[in-house]
């Protein structure tokens, strides 16, 4: 437990009394978390906005009894929303197993407080790096707002290389059986870590930088090829820029699914060897009295309705809504078509907006940004390879 600084007992006691007199602690805590996230955004210790949380959980469709993991749980918002999502549907306290991991000790304390205030049973692991080792158990649902382009994610690699030269070989990591991920960026490591931790019918939803969806770097392209070969990718959604608050970097929401077949309790459409692309780049609204943007509940619902129709998934016994490709919004593609495009998973390349001067300019800017990000990624890998060579001299 944190130790209050000297002289803070009086104000702290008054704060506890004020909170104790509040009728609804949940909304008060939500506002405190939003304020804390805004203050810490520059240090990357931000929390996922509410509309993004609802989109991610809605795309994952957790069920009662599921084992749910967030390997970078922050304040625990995705796990809290998973609990709420299921509770509204079963109208009982869910029998879910919620697990959160967080590297920073003070943030994991915030997550524990978040669960305690809401009366939710969840296990927050001691602070640590989720990428340090594979998950020990499979999970039905994995949700994550991942750190983009995280460098130096495997500082132990140098020691491992030395151990290989002087001692017996270390056992291979089951998360990347074919080739290890780049040490210059943890993006591909996170994706493979999550995919390896999925149960046979598990689903994962996570945020990822645009560059991973369309990079022509060989290592990243081969990763996309393996994911499609294993038929893991279900949907990729191009999100509007600047809807996170902490970054202007464009991002996509990835949905992985180990079983895209039609089956009882799931969708009625067999979507094996198919991927849905949703171009939601312009699906945002301005925040009143601010220059910020947000996804909004309306756009969140539109994306989830599109995904549910494509899956052939309905709720409460309602008829399944028909799915049709919509120009500039969504398109369903076969894995063979994606392979012909060098395994690109960028939604804006498939769900293309109708021609217009504005669209042509915007597309060119997006392409230039992707090319620049690709060059940066190659520079990082070259730098690390050079450092490895220098160590051996």
C-alpha positions as CSV (number, residue, x, y, z in Angstrom):
1,X,0.0,0.0,0.0
2,X,1.2,3.5,-0.8
3,X,2.3,5.6,2.3
4,X,0.8,9.1,2.4
5,X,3.3,11.9,2.6
6,X,3.8,13.7,6.0
7,X,1.2,16.3,6.8
8,X,-1.4,14.9,4.4
9,X,-3.5,13.1,7.0
10,X,-6.0,16.0,7.4
11,X,-6.8,16.6,3.7
12,X,-6.8,12.9,3.1
13,X,-9.3,12.3,5.9
14,X,-11.6,15.1,4.4
15,X,-11.3,13.6,1.0
16,X,-12.3,10.1,2.3
17,X,-15.3,11.7,4.0
18,X,-16.4,13.5,0.9
19,X,-16.1,10.4,-1.2
20,X,-18.0,8.4,1.5
21,X,-20.9,10.9,1.3
22,X,-21.2,10.5,-2.5
23,X,-24.3,8.5,-3.5
24,X,-22.8,7.2,-6.8
25,X,-19.0,6.6,-6.5
26,X,-18.7,5.0,-10.0
27,X,-19.3,8.2,-12.0
28,X,-17.0,10.2,-9.7
29,X,-14.3,7.6,-10.2
30,X,-14.8,7.7,-14.0
31,X,-14.2,11.5,-14.0
32,X,-11.2,11.1,-11.8
33,X,-9.7,8.6,-14.2
34,X,-10.4,10.8,-17.2
35,X,-8.6,13.7,-15.4
36,X,-5.7,11.5,-14.4
37,X,-5.4,10.1,-18.0
38,X,-5.3,13.6,-19.4
39,X,-2.6,14.6,-16.9
40,X,-0.5,11.6,-17.7
41,X,-0.9,11.4,-21.5
42,X,2.5,12.8,-22.2
43,X,4.1,10.0,-20.2
44,X,2.1,7.4,-22.1
45,X,0.2,6.3,-18.9
46,X,-3.1,7.1,-20.4
47,X,-6.4,5.2,-20.2
48,X,-8.7,4.1,-23.0
49,X,-11.6,6.5,-23.8
50,X,-15.1,5.2,-23.0
51,X,-16.4,5.0,-26.5
52,X,-13.3,3.1,-27.6
53,X,-13.7,0.7,-24.7
54,X,-17.3,0.0,-25.7
55,X,-16.3,-0.6,-29.3
56,X,-13.5,-3.1,-28.3
57,X,-15.6,-5.1,-25.9
58,X,-18.6,-5.1,-28.3
59,X,-16.3,-6.4,-31.1
60,X,-15.0,-9.2,-28.8
61,X,-18.5,-10.3,-27.6
62,X,-17.5,-11.8,-24.2
63,X,-19.9,-14.4,-22.7
64,X,-20.7,-15.5,-19.2
65,X,-18.1,-17.9,-18.0
66,X,-15.3,-16.6,-20.3
67,X,-11.8,-16.1,-19.1
68,X,-10.8,-12.5,-20.1
69,X,-7.3,-11.0,-20.2
70,X,-5.9,-7.5,-20.6
71,X,-2.1,-7.8,-20.7
72,X,-1.7,-4.0,-20.4
73,X,-4.8,-3.3,-18.3
74,X,-4.0,0.3,-17.1
75,X,-7.0,1.3,-15.0
76,X,-8.9,-1.9,-15.8
77,X,-11.5,-0.1,-18.0
78,X,-11.7,-2.9,-20.6
79,X,-12.2,-5.5,-17.9
80,X,-14.8,-3.4,-16.2
81,X,-16.7,-2.9,-19.5
82,X,-16.5,-6.7,-20.2
83,X,-18.2,-7.3,-16.8
84,X,-20.9,-4.7,-17.5
85,X,-21.5,-6.0,-21.0
86,X,-22.1,-9.6,-19.8
87,X,-24.1,-8.5,-16.7
88,X,-26.6,-6.6,-18.9
89,X,-27.2,-9.6,-21.0
90,X,-27.5,-12.3,-18.3
91,X,-29.1,-10.0,-15.8
92,X,-27.1,-11.6,-13.1
93,X,-23.6,-11.1,-11.6
94,X,-21.4,-12.7,-14.3
95,X,-19.3,-15.8,-13.5
96,X,-16.4,-14.5,-15.6
97,X,-12.7,-14.8,-14.8
98,X,-11.1,-11.4,-15.3
99,X,-7.3,-11.1,-15.3
100,X,-5.2,-7.9,-15.7
101,X,-1.5,-7.3,-16.1
102,X,0.2,-3.9,-15.8
103,X,3.9,-3.0,-15.8
104,X,3.6,0.1,-13.6
105,X,2.9,-0.4,-9.9
106,X,0.9,2.8,-9.3
107,X,-1.4,2.1,-12.3
108,X,-2.1,-1.4,-11.2
109,X,-3.2,0.1,-7.8
110,X,-5.7,2.3,-9.7
111,X,-7.0,-0.9,-11.5
112,X,-7.5,-2.6,-8.1
113,X,-9.4,0.4,-6.8
114,X,-11.5,0.5,-9.9
115,X,-12.6,-3.1,-9.4
116,X,-13.2,-2.7,-5.7
117,X,-15.4,0.4,-6.1
118,X,-17.6,-1.4,-8.5
119,X,-17.7,-4.7,-6.6
120,X,-16.1,-6.6,-9.4
121,X,-13.9,-9.7,-8.7
122,X,-10.8,-9.5,-10.8
123,X,-7.2,-10.6,-10.4
124,X,-4.5,-8.0,-11.1
125,X,-1.1,-9.6,-11.3
126,X,1.9,-8.1,-9.6
127,X,3.5,-5.4,-11.7
128,X,5.6,-6.9,-14.5
129,X,6.2,-7.0,-18.3
130,X,3.6,-9.2,-20.1
131,X,6.0,-9.8,-23.0
132,X,8.6,-11.4,-20.7
133,X,7.1,-14.8,-21.0
134,X,4.2,-16.6,-22.7
135,X,0.8,-16.7,-21.0
136,X,0.5,-19.9,-19.0
137,X,-3.2,-20.5,-19.7
138,X,-5.4,-19.9,-22.8
139,X,-8.0,-17.2,-22.7
140,X,-11.4,-16.9,-24.4
141,X,-11.2,-13.1,-24.8
142,X,-8.1,-10.8,-24.9
143,X,-8.5,-7.1,-25.0
144,X,-5.6,-4.6,-25.2
145,X,-4.8,-1.0,-25.8
146,X,-1.2,-1.7,-26.8
147,X,1.8,0.6,-26.7
148,X,2.7,1.6,-30.2
149,X,6.2,1.1,-31.6
150,X,7.6,0.2,-28.2
151,X,11.4,0.0,-28.4
152,X,13.9,-1.9,-26.3
153,X,11.1,-4.4,-25.4
154,X,13.5,-7.3,-25.0
155,X,16.6,-5.9,-23.2
156,X,17.5,-9.5,-22.2
157,X,18.2,-10.5,-25.8
158,X,21.8,-9.5,-25.6
159,X,22.4,-11.7,-22.6
160,X,20.5,-14.6,-24.3
161,X,22.8,-14.2,-27.4
162,X,25.8,-14.5,-25.2
163,X,24.4,-17.5,-23.5
164,X,23.9,-19.2,-26.9
165,X,27.5,-18.6,-27.8
166,X,29.0,-19.9,-24.5
167,X,26.5,-22.5,-23.3
168,X,23.7,-24.8,-24.3
169,X,20.9,-23.4,-26.6
170,X,17.9,-21.9,-24.9
171,X,14.5,-23.4,-25.5
172,X,12.6,-21.8,-28.4
173,X,9.8,-19.4,-27.5
174,X,6.5,-21.0,-28.5
175,X,5.0,-17.5,-29.4
176,X,7.2,-17.2,-32.5
177,X,8.1,-20.6,-33.7
178,X,9.1,-19.5,-37.2
179,X,11.1,-16.3,-36.6
180,X,11.6,-14.0,-33.7
181,X,9.9,-10.5,-33.9
182,X,12.0,-7.4,-34.5
183,X,13.8,-6.0,-31.4
184,X,13.3,-2.5,-32.8
185,X,9.6,-2.5,-32.2
186,X,7.3,-4.6,-30.0
187,X,4.3,-4.4,-32.4
188,X,4.7,-7.8,-34.0
189,X,5.8,-9.3,-30.6
190,X,2.5,-8.2,-29.0
191,X,0.4,-9.6,-31.9
192,X,2.1,-13.0,-31.6
193,X,1.9,-13.0,-27.8
194,X,-1.8,-12.4,-28.0
195,X,-2.5,-14.9,-30.7
196,X,-0.5,-17.6,-28.8
197,X,-2.7,-17.0,-25.7
198,X,-6.0,-17.5,-27.4
199,X,-8.2,-20.5,-26.6
200,X,-9.4,-22.7,-29.5
201,X,-12.5,-20.5,-30.0
202,X,-10.9,-17.4,-28.5
203,X,-11.2,-13.8,-29.8
204,X,-8.9,-10.9,-29.4
205,X,-9.4,-7.2,-30.0
206,X,-6.5,-4.7,-29.8
207,X,-5.3,-1.4,-31.1
208,X,-2.3,-1.3,-33.4
209,X,-0.4,1.4,-35.3
210,X,-1.3,1.7,-39.0
211,X,2.2,0.8,-40.2
212,X,1.8,-2.9,-39.1
213,X,-1.3,-3.3,-41.4
214,X,0.5,-2.1,-44.5
215,X,4.3,-2.1,-43.9
216,X,6.3,-3.6,-46.8
217,X,9.1,-4.5,-44.4
218,X,9.7,-8.3,-45.0
219,X,9.4,-9.3,-41.3
220,X,6.1,-7.5,-40.9
221,X,4.7,-8.7,-44.2
222,X,5.6,-12.3,-43.2
223,X,3.8,-11.9,-39.9
224,X,0.6,-10.8,-41.7
225,X,1.0,-13.8,-44.1
226,X,1.2,-16.2,-41.1
227,X,-1.8,-14.7,-39.4
228,X,-3.8,-15.1,-42.6
229,X,-2.5,-18.5,-43.3
230,X,-3.7,-19.6,-39.9
231,X,-7.0,-17.8,-40.6
232,X,-6.8,-15.8,-37.4
233,X,-7.7,-12.3,-38.8
234,X,-11.4,-11.6,-38.7
235,X,-11.7,-7.8,-39.0
236,X,-9.6,-4.7,-39.3
237,X,-11.1,-1.3,-38.6
238,X,-9.3,1.9,-39.7
239,X,-10.1,4.4,-36.8
240,X,-10.3,8.2,-37.0
241,X,-7.1,10.0,-36.1
242,X,-6.9,11.9,-32.8
243,X,-9.7,10.0,-31.1
244,X,-7.4,8.7,-28.3
245,X,-6.4,12.1,-26.9
246,X,-2.8,11.0,-26.1
247,X,-1.6,10.6,-29.7
248,X,-2.2,11.8,-33.3
249,X,-0.8,8.6,-34.8
250,X,-3.3,6.8,-37.0
251,X,-4.3,3.4,-35.7
252,X,-6.4,0.3,-36.6
253,X,-8.5,-1.9,-34.4
254,X,-7.6,-5.6,-35.1
255,X,-10.0,-8.4,-34.4
256,X,-8.6,-12.0,-34.2
257,X,-10.8,-15.1,-34.1
258,X,-9.7,-18.7,-33.9
259,X,-13.0,-20.0,-35.1
260,X,-14.9,-18.0,-37.7
261,X,-17.2,-20.9,-38.6
262,X,-21.0,-20.8,-38.2
263,X,-21.9,-22.6,-35.0
264,X,-24.6,-22.7,-32.3
265,X,-24.2,-19.7,-29.9
266,X,-22.3,-17.7,-32.5
267,X,-23.0,-16.4,-36.0
268,X,-24.9,-18.2,-38.7
269,X,-22.5,-17.2,-41.5
270,X,-19.3,-19.2,-42.2
271,X,-16.6,-16.6,-42.5
272,X,-13.5,-18.8,-42.7
273,X,-10.8,-17.6,-45.1
274,X,-12.5,-14.1,-45.2
275,X,-11.7,-10.8,-43.6
276,X,-13.9,-7.8,-43.0
277,X,-12.4,-4.3,-43.5
278,X,-14.2,-1.2,-42.1
279,X,-13.0,2.2,-43.1
280,X,-14.1,4.4,-40.1
281,X,-11.5,7.1,-40.7
282,X,-14.3,9.8,-40.8
283,X,-16.5,8.3,-38.2
284,X,-15.9,10.8,-35.4
285,X,-17.5,13.9,-33.9
286,X,-15.9,17.0,-32.3
287,X,-15.9,17.2,-28.5
288,X,-17.9,20.3,-27.6
289,X,-15.9,23.4,-26.5
290,X,-12.7,21.6,-27.5
291,X,-10.5,20.8,-30.4
292,X,-10.5,17.2,-29.5
293,X,-12.3,14.4,-31.3
294,X,-14.2,11.3,-30.1
295,X,-15.6,8.2,-31.8
296,X,-19.1,8.7,-30.2
297,X,-21.7,6.2,-29.3
298,X,-23.4,6.6,-32.6
299,X,-20.3,5.6,-34.7
300,X,-19.4,2.9,-32.2
301,X,-22.9,1.3,-32.7
302,X,-22.6,1.6,-36.5
303,X,-19.3,-0.2,-36.6
304,X,-20.6,-3.0,-34.3
305,X,-23.8,-3.3,-36.3
306,X,-21.7,-3.8,-39.5
307,X,-19.5,-6.4,-37.8
308,X,-22.5,-8.3,-36.3
309,X,-24.2,-8.4,-39.7
310,X,-21.1,-9.8,-41.4
311,X,-20.8,-12.5,-38.7
312,X,-24.5,-13.3,-39.0
313,X,-24.8,-12.6,-35.2
314,X,-28.0,-11.4,-33.6
315,X,-29.0,-10.6,-30.0
316,X,-32.1,-11.4,-28.0
317,X,-33.5,-13.7,-30.7
318,X,-33.9,-10.9,-33.3
319,X,-33.6,-11.7,-37.0
320,X,-30.0,-11.5,-38.4
321,X,-29.5,-8.3,-40.3
322,X,-28.2,-8.8,-43.9
323,X,-24.7,-7.8,-44.7
324,X,-23.7,-6.0,-47.9
325,X,-20.5,-4.2,-48.8
326,X,-20.8,-0.4,-48.6
327,X,-18.6,1.8,-50.8
328,X,-16.2,3.7,-48.7
329,X,-17.3,2.0,-45.5
330,X,-16.9,-1.8,-45.5
331,X,-15.8,-4.7,-47.7
332,X,-15.5,-8.4,-47.2
333,X,-12.4,-9.9,-48.8
334,X,-11.1,-13.4,-49.4
335,X,-7.6,-14.4,-48.1
336,X,-6.6,-15.0,-51.7
337,X,-7.4,-11.4,-52.7
338,X,-5.5,-10.1,-49.7
339,X,-2.5,-12.3,-50.7
340,X,-2.5,-10.7,-54.1
341,X,-2.0,-7.3,-52.4
342,X,1.1,-8.4,-50.5
343,X,-1.0,-9.4,-47.5
344,X,-1.9,-5.7,-46.8
345,X,-4.5,-5.4,-44.0
346,X,-5.1,-1.7,-44.4
347,X,-8.9,-1.1,-44.6
348,X,-8.6,2.1,-46.6
349,X,-7.1,0.0,-49.4
350,X,-10.2,-2.2,-49.7
351,X,-13.1,-0.1,-48.5
352,X,-12.2,2.8,-50.8
353,X,-14.1,6.1,-50.8
354,X,-15.7,7.3,-54.0
355,X,-13.4,9.4,-56.2
356,X,-13.2,13.1,-55.4
357,X,-10.4,15.7,-55.3
358,X,-10.6,15.7,-51.5
359,X,-10.4,12.0,-51.3
360,X,-7.4,11.8,-53.7
361,X,-5.5,14.3,-51.6
362,X,-6.3,12.5,-48.4
363,X,-5.3,9.2,-49.9
364,X,-1.9,10.5,-51.1
365,X,-1.2,12.0,-47.6
366,X,-2.1,8.6,-46.0
367,X,0.2,6.8,-48.4
368,X,3.1,9.2,-47.7
369,X,2.6,8.7,-44.0
370,X,2.7,5.0,-44.3
371,X,5.8,5.1,-46.5
372,X,7.6,7.4,-43.9
373,X,6.6,5.1,-41.0
374,X,7.9,2.1,-43.0
375,X,11.2,3.9,-43.5
376,X,11.5,4.7,-39.8
377,X,10.8,1.0,-38.9
378,X,13.5,-0.2,-41.3
379,X,15.9,2.4,-39.8
380,X,15.3,1.0,-36.3
381,X,15.9,-2.6,-37.4
382,X,19.1,-1.5,-39.2
383,X,20.3,0.3,-36.1
384,X,19.8,-2.8,-33.9
385,X,21.6,-5.1,-36.4
386,X,24.6,-2.7,-36.5
387,X,24.7,-2.7,-32.7
388,X,24.8,-6.5,-32.7
389,X,27.6,-6.5,-35.2
390,X,29.6,-4.0,-33.2
391,X,29.3,-6.1,-30.1
392,X,30.9,-9.1,-31.9
393,X,33.9,-7.1,-33.0
